Structure formats: structure tokens, C-alpha cells
Amino acid sequence: MDRRRTGLRDRLLALGLLAASLTGIAAAAPAALAATTADQSIIAWVRVQGTNENLTGVSVELGGDASATVTTGEDGRATFPLEAAGSYTVTVDEETLPADKGYPGAGQNPKQVKIVASQNQIVNFIVSTANPKGTGATVPVPTDSAAPTNPATEGTTGNDATNPDGTSNAVSQPVSADTFWIIFWPKVVTGLIFGLLIALAAIGASLIYGVTGLNNFAHGELVTFGALMAYLFSGVFGLPALLAIPIAVILGGAFGFVQDGLLWKPLRKKGIQLVPLMIVTIGLSLALRYVFVFFFGADRLSLPNSTAPYLTVPTLGISLKFTDIVGAVIGVVCIVGVAYVLTKTKIGKAMRAVSDNRALASASGINVERVIRVVWVMSGALAALAGVYIGFYQSLRWDTGASILLLIFAAITLGGLGSAYGALVGSLIIGLMMNISTIWIPENLKYVAPLILMIIILLVRPQGILGRKERIG
């Protein structure tokens, strides 16, 4: 009994230390992270294209069902608390914009916003020196760009205007024979890049399932944790990305270590079955999301990133940012590294042995608990790295990981449960199908195509592409 009390006391002490550290993080975060206390509001955010520099001292006027004028603060934001839902017009006073920073693009100033009850809407104004003064009030000229990106996409704290891969929910434009290939190849490239980012998270979740049999519904929060840690150290503390990213990955691995030590290992020792454990992961997922909201707010956050093209292939319509290329390269390197660990190292062979037959591995002298702990650390680090690059790929929020959790599980199921290589193959297929399908279907239906493909493949091969048939009896 004394031993049990001592163990409980140690766990409570550890939880207290964790809470204290999170409180310290919250104290370090800027006031701009706090969510507005109004039932509904409009938040105008004025930034510079390419550098994402926040512009201070810019006058923003609200019109329509209410009128007010607010000047942007150090975070580049002007907040308008609203007493009621309605239709509003948000206008940036271009006289107050620094001339050396530029002006909004065509059709971007003013902006019409419709607010419903309990909605906090972010309205982005992205300025560029490529836009002369007064350009924002002009009507944009339609183009046949293969992969248009709108840096001024609005986001809400209720329903996202953008998808996990950074595209908007716009209706796909008609495709002709002349424009098909110029649209097709950019979608293939972006699909492969997004698939690699999904693979980083999916491989970790697949390894956890392989060695424990647990479907971790809180895996998305490991992704979110990595993205938020990168934002904290890069966007708040101002560390360069070369330092912020490794710190975020290390903290992600530490988060996995702490989760297993404080929660999953004690539950395993008590002999809790997999279904109750899965329900625990759902509860943990919900709890962590609200912890993230409490400390980082409900607004969209962005990592310091340049939107300027780094690599272009005009003949194929391909235009990639520097972070797109770096994310893809590091993703490939990490996946190759995981493959090497699994096939060439002692701990990797132990992981495979535990995944194949846990009881036999234990009888052979393998420390199963140590293997599980290493898998949790590796999974947390890979998920954090995926979160970091997804944060560069798009804006991030408290539910960034949850928004891609379905894709992670779809990739794992498609490739074969418990197979790290299957998770990679499934992720690439998911990424490609999501992007290529938007040539023919609207962007907001893009999840349908890969999920339908997954169902068809599972009907033909129930164990997944690289999965193994289970022996019964």
C-alpha cells in the first residue's frame, strides 16, 4: 500500500511539474495569442507578403452593420468586438501603410465579411511592393494559373477556410485539353510533398499500433504539439529555424516519452484491454486540444516563412517554396533513416520482433517495455517533425493535428496496419489522390477520392497493400 501511495505521489508531482512548465510557456507567449472575449468579432491582420512581417500602426476601418476604426498593434492585428452577427466591410487605410512595404492586391481592399453568432473571423490583408497604391480597390483580372495560391485566405475559429494541405475550399475551375497538363503536374508534386509529411506522422502511429496494438486517436495532438513548439521558439522567442525545428522535434520525442511513462505504461501494467485504452486516447485527444487552446488561443498562427518561389519549372507550371523543398528532402531522409533503424539496428530488429509476436519476443529475452518506450519517443519525434513542416506548409491552429488524423489513419489502413512501409505507401497515395482529384471535383470534396480508393483496395485486399494476412486458429 505504501508503495502504491508513493507511486501515486510521484505521478502527481510529475503532473504538477508539467503544469508549471506549461504555465511558464503561457506567460512567455504574447498577449496576441489570447482569444477575444466577445461573442463574435472580426480580427484584421495586416502583414507583408513573403516575410510575414506584422505591420504596426495601420488604421483599419469597420463598416456595414457597425462602424469603428482601430489601429493595428505590434502583432499587426486590429480587433473589432461585435455585439451582433451581420454583414461588415473591413477597409485598410492605405495612407497609413508604409510605402516601402507595399499595398494590398487587386480586389483585396476593402473586404466584405459576413459574421454569424459566436464566430471570430480573421481577415488577412497581405501587402506587397508589387502592388501600387490603390490596387486593392480594383477588380482582379482572371488568370489561368495552374496552382493559384491566395495568401489572404481568411480563417475562422469555428470552420476553417483552408484545408490541411493549405488549399482553399474553392470550386475547381474548368479544365481544358490545353490546360490539363499544366494543372496536373503541380498537383502531382504538391501531392507527393504533402504525402511525405503525412507519412512522417503515419509511420509513428503505425509503429505504435505494431508494438502495442493501440489505435492512438491522440496522435494528431503529437503533430499539433510539434507545430506549436516550433511556433513558440521561432515565432515568439525569435530563434532561427535551424534551432527551433530540432528543439521542437526533441520536445516531441520527450512528450511521447512522458505520455508512455505517466499514462500508457501504468495502464498496460494494470492489464487494461485495448478498447478501453482506445477510449482513453480519445479523451486525451480532446483534453490536449483544449490545453492548446488555453495556452495558444484559438486564432490561426503562422511560422516565419517566405512565400517567394524558390524553384520553378515554367513548362510544367511548378512553383515551390524553399520550405516545400526542405520539408520534402528532410521527410525522405527521415523515412530512409527509419527504414535503416528497422532493418539494420538491434533496437529496430527488436521492434519488428515485438510487432510479430510480443510473447515470443519477451521469452527470447527482449525487453518489451524498453522497446515500447523507444517506439513512443520515435513516434512523438516523427509526429512533431510532421507538425513543424505542416505548420510551414499552411497556417496552424490548436486542432491542426486533429484535422489530418483521418488522413493518417486512412494511410495506415490503406498501406497495412502495423507496417511502417505500408504507412509510407498509403500516405503517398492519399496525398496524390487528394490533389489530383481536384482537377475534376471541388476542393471541399477532395477527401472523398482517397477514401473511396481506400475502400476499393480493402475490398480486394483486406490486409492493405503491404499488410499480412492474419492466421486464425
Buried (B, 14 or more C-beta within 10 A) or exposed (E): EEEEEEEEEEBEEEEEEEEEEEEEBEEEBEEBBBBBEBBBBBBBBBBBBBEBBBBBEBBBBBBBBBEBEBEBBEBBBBBBBBEEBBEBBBBBEBEBBEEEBBBBBBBBBBBEBEBEEEBBBBBBBBBBEEBEEEBBBBEEEEEEBBBEEBBBBBBBBEEBBBBBBBBBBBEBBEEEEEBEEBBBBBBBBBBBBBBBBBBBBBBBBBBBBBBBBBBBBBBBBBBBBBBBBBBBBBBBEEBEBEEBBBBBBBBBBBBBBBBBBBBBBBBBEEEBEEEEBBEBBEEBBEEBBEBBBBBBBBBBBBBBBBBEEEEEEEEBBBBBBBBBEBBBEBBEEBBEEBBEBBEEEEBBBBBBBBBEEBEEBBEEEBEBBEBBBBBBBBBBBBBBBBBBBBBBBBBBBBBBBBBBBBBBBBBBBBBBBBBBBBBBBBBBBBBBBBBBBBBEEEBBBBBBBBBEBBEEBBEEBEBBBBBEEEEEE
